[in-house]
């Protein structure tokens, strides 16, 4: 039974409420998580997906239904530094698992150590607490730490040779991390892990995503089945896009509206505008080089995926420089194998239109 988000730190409570409002489906993800937890004594489960595909809502729904889990969202403003993560997660571990019998001298000492984490390696204390919690659990219990938006980390907040947020390389029994992140290059994952692991890429489940999107839209447009199907297709399985566009469509459309021929989708809502502006800044924004701008212009203008060689030929630049730019933007791109080449396109038509 879902329990109030008050089980989590105040800075995350409003986010959890908003992300679980009108939540729909995603049973295939929860089943995969459950199967992983039941098949391994410990491990890392990673959900990968393009921006706006529902990763945060999935994790919010999960932790709301499992209030004993530990939760952290690096996408919240001011929460993208390693020391913030350590302080929050270590405090939750103490509060939920070690301080059950009140503030003993040991608990007071542990809390005081949290205050000094910024000047320490950090890794040792988190691992120390994970071991203490694991020792207290019986064979049927699991310690689950859920981390959303790990790719939002400020990489200057810790040494480059360490795991993102000092996540442990090895895990003690009954300890699991469930992580959500945007697409990334394998060699730049930022995580060196020697524990059981599984990655679920939401892009590999188009049919399930479409069904969940359609059910989500039908909550708002239940009397217009054709309009629901149109919007589900145009939305490209992107919940962020749909959540921003639906209010305007509900207010202005008729059941027989043809969205492709109407002007309803031509104006981007302010919330989506801000979302795309954040994308632009993460891509490099006004600091993009001339080569990067040329690459981006070609990708924006194309309605189909383009290979590195095709882009390089179109802008008369070296393939290495083209691939380097595309690698930087990997979280905002769709990659599709066409013949012997990988072709790149922007993850959503609406974002492409905004960039254009």
WOVENTA-V95198 format. One record per backbone hydrogen bond with DSSP energy under -1.0 kcal/mol. NH is the residue of the N-H (numbers start at 1). CO is the residue of the C=O. If there is no record, write none. Layout:
[[NH | CO] [NH | CO]]
//
This chain:
[[3 | 64] [7 | 4] [8 | 5] [12 | 9] [16 | 12] [17 | 13] [18 | 14] [19 | 15] [20 | 16] [23 | 20] [30 | 26] [31 | 27] [32 | 28] [33 | 29] [34 | 30] [35 | 31] [36 | 32] [37 | 33] [38 | 34] [39 | 35] [40 | 36] [43 | 175] [44 | 196] [45 | 177] [46 | 198] [47 | 179] [48 | 200] [49 | 181] [53 | 50] [58 | 54] [59 | 55] [60 | 56] [61 | 57] [62 | 58] [63 | 59] [64 | 60] [65 | 61] [69 | 66] [70 | 144] [72 | 146] [74 | 148] [76 | 73] [79 | 76] [85 | 81] [86 | 82] [87 | 83] [88 | 84] [89 | 85] [90 | 86] [91 | 87] [92 | 88] [93 | 89] [94 | 90] [95 | 91] [96 | 92] [97 | 93] [98 | 94] [99 | 94] [102 | 99] [104 | 102] [108 | 104] [109 | 105] [110 | 106] [111 | 107] [112 | 108] [113 | 109] [114 | 110] [116 | 113] [117 | 114] [120 | 117] [126 | 122] [127 | 123] [128 | 124] [129 | 125] [130 | 126] [131 | 127] [132 | 128] [133 | 129] [134 | 130] [135 | 131] [136 | 133] [137 | 133] [141 | 138] [143 | 174] [145 | 176] [146 | 70] [147 | 178] [148 | 72] [150 | 180] [152 | 149] [153 | 150] [154 | 80] [157 | 154] [162 | 159] [164 | 190] [166 | 163] [167 | 164] [174 | 41] [175 | 172] [176 | 143] [177 | 43] [178 | 145] [179 | 45] [180 | 147] [181 | 47] [188 | 185] [189 | 186] [194 | 169] [198 | 44] [200 | 46] [202 | 48] [204 | 201] [205 | 202] [209 | 205] [210 | 206] [211 | 207] [212 | 208] [213 | 209] [214 | 210] [215 | 211] [216 | 212] [217 | 213] [218 | 214] [220 | 217] [221 | 217] [224 | 221] [228 | 224] [229 | 225] [230 | 226] [231 | 227] [232 | 228] [233 | 229] [234 | 230] [235 | 231] [236 | 233] [238 | 235] [239 | 52] [240 | 52] [242 | 238] [243 | 239] [244 | 240] [245 | 241] [246 | 242] [249 | 245] [250 | 246] [251 | 247] [252 | 248] [253 | 249] [257 | 254] [261 | 258] [262 | 258] [266 | 263] [273 | 269] [274 | 270] [275 | 271] [276 | 272] [277 | 273] [278 | 274] [279 | 275] [280 | 276] [281 | 277] [282 | 278] [283 | 279] [285 | 280] [287 | 284] [288 | 285] [293 | 289] [294 | 290] [295 | 291] [296 | 292] [297 | 293] [298 | 294] [299 | 295] [300 | 296] [301 | 297] [302 | 298] [306 | 344] [311 | 307] [312 | 308] [313 | 309] [314 | 310] [315 | 311] [317 | 312] [322 | 318] [323 | 319] [324 | 320] [325 | 321] [326 | 322] [327 | 323] [328 | 324] [329 | 325] [330 | 327] [332 | 329] [333 | 330] [334 | 345] [336 | 343] [338 | 341] [341 | 338] [343 | 336] [344 | 306] [345 | 334] [347 | 332] [352 | 348] [353 | 349] [354 | 350] [355 | 351] [356 | 352]]
//
